[in-house]
Amino acid sequence: VDGQNIVVSYDFTKEKVKFVATVGAGKWFGIGFGEGMIDNDMIMFMASGEGSIMDAYSTSYGAPPADDIDNMEDISIVNENGVYTFTAYRDLNTGDPQDFVMTLDQKMPFMWAE
């Protein structure tokens, strides 16, 4: 994997947003919903050891801390030959004030970092 990759879709069967990220070993990849680093919902995918996904909320320009409530569900992390594939789901509206409310019929602002 030369670069990180993410696909965000809606799973109509589960009625949840589906995230599938591919990240090379020893790297990380993050996405955010909104504009700018401060006061925005983020998800971090860390490809080391067993791998991890963090539901985060950015309060500054540094690395975001974990959100008070982890709303990521049905997490799967597979490491195959140093390429981690992360799959996770989240409700469109989690009810968590630190989570961006997603809608299916509107554009959403995304940002990313690696």
C-alpha positions as a Markdown table, in Angstrom:
| # | Residue | x | y | z |
|---|---|---|---|---|
| 1 | Val | 0.0 | 0.0 | 0.0 |
| 2 | Asp | 1.7 | 3.2 | -1.2 |
| 3 | Gly | -1.1 | 5.4 | 0.2 |
| 4 | Gln | -3.9 | 5.0 | 2.6 |
| 5 | Asn | -7.4 | 4.4 | 1.3 |
| 6 | Ile | -10.9 | 4.7 | 2.7 |
| 7 | Val | -14.4 | 3.9 | 1.3 |
| 8 | Val | -17.4 | 5.3 | 3.2 |
| 9 | Ser | -20.8 | 3.9 | 2.2 |
| 10 | Tyr | -24.2 | 3.2 | 3.7 |
| 11 | Asp | -25.2 | -0.3 | 4.5 |
| 12 | Phe | -28.9 | -0.5 | 3.9 |
| 13 | Thr | -29.2 | -3.9 | 5.5 |
| 14 | Lys | -27.6 | -2.8 | 8.8 |
| 15 | Glu | -28.9 | 0.8 | 8.4 |
| 16 | Lys | -25.5 | 2.1 | 9.3 |
| 17 | Val | -22.6 | 4.0 | 7.8 |
| 18 | Lys | -19.8 | 1.6 | 6.8 |
| 19 | Phe | -16.1 | 2.5 | 6.8 |
| 20 | Val | -13.5 | 0.4 | 5.1 |
| 21 | Ala | -9.9 | 1.7 | 5.4 |
| 22 | Thr | -6.7 | 0.2 | 4.1 |
| 23 | Val | -3.5 | 1.3 | 5.9 |
| 24 | Gly | 0.1 | 0.1 | 5.6 |
| 25 | Ala | 1.8 | -1.3 | 8.6 |
| 26 | Gly | 3.3 | 1.3 | 11.0 |
| 27 | Lys | 1.1 | 4.0 | 9.6 |
| 28 | Trp | -2.1 | 5.7 | 10.6 |
| 29 | Phe | -5.0 | 7.3 | 8.7 |
| 30 | Gly | -7.6 | 9.7 | 10.0 |
| 31 | Ile | -10.8 | 11.2 | 8.6 |
| 32 | Gly | -12.8 | 14.1 | 10.0 |
| 33 | Phe | -16.3 | 15.4 | 9.4 |
| 34 | Gly | -16.5 | 19.2 | 9.2 |
| 35 | Glu | -14.1 | 22.0 | 8.3 |
| 36 | Gly | -10.9 | 22.5 | 10.3 |
| 37 | Met | -9.3 | 20.7 | 13.2 |
| 38 | Ile | -11.0 | 22.2 | 16.2 |
| 39 | Asp | -14.4 | 20.9 | 17.5 |
| 40 | Asn | -14.8 | 18.1 | 14.9 |
| 41 | Asp | -15.7 | 14.5 | 14.9 |
| 42 | Met | -12.8 | 12.2 | 13.7 |
| 43 | Ile | -12.0 | 8.5 | 13.2 |
| 44 | Met | -8.4 | 7.3 | 13.5 |
| 45 | Phe | -7.2 | 4.0 | 12.0 |
| 46 | Met | -3.8 | 2.9 | 13.5 |
| 47 | Ala | -1.9 | 0.1 | 11.7 |
| 48 | Ser | 0.4 | -1.3 | 14.4 |
| 49 | Gly | 0.3 | -4.4 | 16.6 |
| 50 | Glu | -3.2 | -5.7 | 16.4 |
| 51 | Gly | -4.4 | -2.5 | 14.9 |
| 52 | Ser | -7.0 | -0.1 | 16.4 |
| 53 | Ile | -9.8 | 2.2 | 15.5 |
| 54 | Met | -10.5 | 5.3 | 17.6 |
| 55 | Asp | -13.7 | 7.4 | 17.6 |
| 56 | Ala | -12.1 | 10.8 | 18.3 |
| 57 | Tyr | -13.1 | 14.4 | 18.9 |
| 58 | Ser | -10.6 | 17.1 | 18.0 |
| 59 | Thr | -10.2 | 20.0 | 20.4 |
| 60 | Ser | -6.9 | 21.4 | 19.0 |
| 61 | Tyr | -4.4 | 21.2 | 16.1 |
| 62 | Gly | -2.7 | 18.2 | 17.7 |
| 63 | Ala | -3.6 | 14.5 | 17.7 |
| 64 | Pro | -7.2 | 14.2 | 18.7 |
| 65 | Pro | -8.1 | 12.4 | 21.9 |
| 66 | Ala | -10.7 | 9.6 | 22.0 |
| 67 | Asp | -14.3 | 10.7 | 22.0 |
| 68 | Asp | -16.1 | 10.4 | 25.4 |
| 69 | Ile | -18.3 | 7.7 | 23.9 |
| 70 | Asp | -17.0 | 5.1 | 21.3 |
| 71 | Asn | -19.8 | 4.8 | 18.7 |
| 72 | Met | -17.9 | 2.5 | 16.3 |
| 73 | Glu | -19.5 | -0.9 | 16.0 |
| 74 | Asp | -18.9 | -4.3 | 14.4 |
| 75 | Ile | -15.2 | -3.6 | 14.1 |
| 76 | Ser | -13.0 | -6.0 | 12.1 |
| 77 | Ile | -9.3 | -5.5 | 11.7 |
| 78 | Val | -7.3 | -7.8 | 9.3 |
| 79 | Asn | -3.5 | -7.7 | 8.8 |
| 80 | Glu | -2.5 | -9.4 | 5.7 |
| 81 | Asn | 1.2 | -9.1 | 4.7 |
| 82 | Gly | 1.6 | -5.8 | 6.4 |
| 83 | Val | -1.6 | -4.2 | 5.0 |
| 84 | Tyr | -4.3 | -3.6 | 7.6 |
| 85 | Thr | -7.9 | -3.6 | 6.5 |
| 86 | Phe | -10.3 | -1.9 | 9.0 |
| 87 | Thr | -14.0 | -2.3 | 8.7 |
| 88 | Ala | -16.4 | -0.6 | 11.1 |
| 89 | Tyr | -20.0 | 0.8 | 11.3 |
| 90 | Arg | -21.7 | 3.8 | 12.9 |
| 91 | Asp | -25.2 | 5.1 | 13.1 |
| 92 | Leu | -26.0 | 8.2 | 10.9 |
| 93 | Asn | -27.1 | 10.0 | 14.1 |
| 94 | Thr | -25.5 | 8.4 | 17.3 |
| 95 | Gly | -27.1 | 10.9 | 19.7 |
| 96 | Asp | -23.5 | 11.7 | 20.9 |
| 97 | Pro | -22.9 | 15.5 | 20.9 |
| 98 | Gln | -19.3 | 14.8 | 19.8 |
| 99 | Asp | -20.4 | 12.9 | 16.7 |
| 100 | Phe | -21.2 | 14.5 | 13.4 |
| 101 | Val | -24.8 | 13.9 | 12.3 |
| 102 | Met | -24.7 | 12.3 | 8.8 |
| 103 | Thr | -27.6 | 12.4 | 6.3 |
| 104 | Leu | -28.0 | 10.4 | 3.2 |
| 105 | Asp | -29.4 | 13.3 | 1.1 |
| 106 | Gln | -26.8 | 16.0 | 1.7 |
| 107 | Lys | -23.1 | 16.6 | 0.9 |
| 108 | Met | -20.8 | 16.2 | 4.0 |
| 109 | Pro | -17.6 | 18.0 | 4.6 |
| 110 | Phe | -14.7 | 15.5 | 4.9 |
| 111 | Met | -11.1 | 16.0 | 5.8 |
| 112 | Trp | -8.2 | 13.5 | 6.1 |
| 113 | Ala | -4.7 | 13.1 | 7.2 |
| 114 | Glu | -2.1 | 10.4 | 7.1 |
